[in-house]
Amino acid sequence: MTEPLPASDARVNGLSIAALVIGVVSIFFNPYLLVSVVAIVLGIIALVRARAAGDQRTYRLIAILGIVAGAVGAVLVIVSNTISAVS
């Protein structure tokens, strides 16, 4: 059997996964950059907590991927709005 994660690991894991999921959602649905901002903020919080909790490379990687996905969603919204404003 596997041992349950300590409370701090579970919070970091949950925030990291939430940042990644919301970041991926922001690529497809992102009104007013709101979803991207939420993904980036959650990713930063998860990254800080993962560093404070010790060597948790998996959680840090997931948090970084959430930040990157949120940033990609933001860039896509900005580019699409710029293109539609020019046309």
N, C-alpha and C positions, 0 to 999 in steps of 0.2 A: 504494500500500500504506500501511497505517497503521503508525505507529511503536509499538513496545511501551511499555507504561506503566513508569515507574520503579518500583522495588521498594516505595517508601513509598506511592505512589499505589495500587498493586495491593492492599496490605494495608488501606488505608483503604476502598477500594472493596469488598473482600471482607467486611470487618467491617460496613460499612453495609448491604450486601445481606443478610448473615446476620441483622442486627438486624431488618430489615424482614420477612424471611421468618418468623423465629421470632415476631415480634410478631403477624403475621397468624395464625399457627398458634395463638398463645395465645388468640385470640378464640374459637376453636372447641374447643380441647383444652388445658386448663390445670389439671392436678392440683396442689392445694396452692399455687397462685400461682407454682410453680417456673418455668414457661415464661415467664411475664411478667417475672419478676425477671431471667432470663437475657437476654431481649430488651432490657430497660431498661439493664442493665449493658453489653451489647455496643453499644447505641446511644450511650451516654455515652462509652465508650472511642473509638468511631469518630468521634464529634463532636469530642472533644479532639484526636485525631490529624489530623483534617481541618483544624482551625484551625491546628495547628502546622505542617502541610505547606504552608499558603498558601491562596490563594483557590480553593477547590474547592467551589463552591456546590452542585453536584449531589450530591456525597457528603454534605455537611452536611444537605441536605434529606432524603436517603434515611435518614440516621441519625436525624434528628428524627422522621420518619414511623415508624421502627421503635420509638422511645421512646413515641410516641403510641399506636401499635397495642398495645404491651405494657401501657400504662396502661389502655387500653380493655378489654383482656382481664382485667386485674386487677379493674377496677370491675365487670365482668360477673360474675366469680366471687363477689365480695363481695356483690353485690346478689342473685344467685341463692341463695347460702347463707343470706342474711338472710331471704329470702322463704320458703325451705324450713324454716327454723327457726321462723318465726312460724306457719306452717300446721300 
